[in-house]
């Protein structure tokens, strides 16, 4: 009888350890998934007259096929590190799914200063506010009053069908 109880306790302990390990792996996966599915917004200076931008126009500006806004202002894209999961997905949409966003950014930076990479959301918001013609791609929860959110194809980040939705 003691041997049966000891065996059951051993099985229960082993099963508990397996369940805890599986839960830890699942939690780690969920954290990474949450980071990759952040809602990102296209922002510009609060004083900008721009309110809406078409995704195709934005892609042309990002790829360098268009260099200025329709009003003649120089285009500058300000982003966080392209290796961040939340940035990678959005940049793939802007530069084309077939291209590596990091390589496309490096190529554009060689030809002109159309793209700036900053370290934090706060740095991004300050840079967008102080750079004429700049837009930034930022987590919606980092937005403050120094910038305004641009509509992309008429939609805001939480609207159904928003082009740069994280998920």
Number of C-alpha atoms within 10 A of each C-alpha: 6 7 8 9 10 11 12 12 12 12 12 12 12 12 12 12 12 12 12 12 12 12 12 12 11 12 12 12 11 12 10 13 14 15 14 18 16 18 20 24 29 24 28 29 25 15 11 14 8 17 13 15 16 15 18 12 17 21 17 16 21 23 19 19 10 15 17 16 17 10 8 9 12 17 23 23 24 25 24 20 16 20 12 11 17 25 23 19 20 25 24 18 17 22 21 15 12 8 13 14 23 15 11 17 21 11 13 15 13 10 9 11 12 21 20 17 16 16 10 13 19 14 15 25 27 13 22 25 23 13 16 16 20 23 28 28 23 25 18 17 11 13 18 12 10 15 20 21 24 22 21 21 16 15 17 20 21 12 11 9 12 19 20 22 20 21 12
